[in-house]
Structures are given as C-alpha cells and as structure tokens.
Amino acid sequence: MAQHEVVSSVTGVVFEVAVEEAAAVAAGDTLVVVESMKMEIPIAAPRAGRIARVLVATGDSVDEGQPVAIIEG
C-alpha cells in the first residue's frame, strides 16, 4: 500500500494532534494544528486513507517541510 508523508506548512510548535494511528481520514481532515506567531494553522490530510504513523506530539517544535504524519492508501 502506498504511503504519503504529510508535512508541516510552517515552523512552529505542535498545538494539537487531532488524529491517532490507524484512524481513517478523508482529504481535508485536520491531522495536526501548529501554532506559529500566535496563530493556529491546521495541517490537513491531502488525500483519504488511514494514519500509519503520527510523527509528532503536542509541544514538539516543527520546521516547515518536516513530516508530521504518514497516510497509507
């Protein structure tokens, strides 16, 4: 099954992880919320599938382009 990395669009701190591993997601579902410059930026699933791995936790620092989750499907 094909896997797709979902990356952060901004540098910031993980405010919320909205999914768990093995959860089914639809395209556009929020996976992670990153706080950057006092704004909350949702990182959405680019396609439907199942969460294979969540690579970050609440409070983690992330860089722009850093993978935050892997979707199978």
C-alpha positions in Angstrom: 0.0 0.0 0.0 1.3 3.5 -0.9 2.4 5.8 1.9 2.4 9.6 1.8 4.2 11.9 4.2 2.2 14.9 5.4 4.5 17.8 6.1 4.1 21.0 8.2 3.5 24.1 6.1 5.0 26.4 8.8 7.7 26.4 11.5 6.1 26.4 15.0 5.0 24.3 17.9 2.5 21.5 17.7 -0.6 22.8 19.5 -2.8 19.7 18.9 -2.6 16.3 17.4 -6.1 15.7 16.1 -5.7 12.0 14.9 -4.5 8.7 16.3 -2.6 6.0 14.4 -4.9 3.6 12.5 -7.7 6.3 12.2 -9.4 6.7 8.8 -9.2 10.2 7.4 -10.7 12.0 4.4 -9.0 14.5 2.3 -9.1 17.9 4.1 -9.4 16.4 7.6 -7.2 18.2 10.1 -4.4 16.0 11.3 -2.2 18.4 13.4 -2.6 22.0 14.5 0.7 24.0 14.6 1.0 27.3 16.5 3.1 29.9 14.7 3.4 33.6 15.5 0.3 33.2 17.8 -1.8 31.8 15.0 -3.1 28.2 14.9 -2.5 26.6 11.5 -4.2 23.3 10.7 -2.3 20.7 8.7 -4.8 18.8 6.7 -4.8 15.4 5.0 -4.0 15.8 1.3 -5.8 12.6 0.5 -8.1 10.0 2.1 -6.5 7.0 3.8 -5.5 5.6 7.1 -3.0 7.1 9.5 0.0 4.8 9.5 2.1 6.9 11.9 1.9 10.1 13.8 5.4 11.6 13.9 4.9 14.5 16.4 3.3 15.1 19.8 1.8 18.2 21.4 4.5 20.6 22.4 7.0 19.4 19.8 8.8 22.0 17.7 8.4 21.5 13.9 10.1 23.1 10.9 8.5 24.0 7.7 8.5 20.9 5.5 9.0 18.5 8.4 6.9 15.3 8.2 4.1 15.2 10.9 2.2 12.1 9.8 2.2 9.3 7.3 -1.0 8.3 5.5 -1.5 4.9 3.9 -3.9 4.4 1.0 
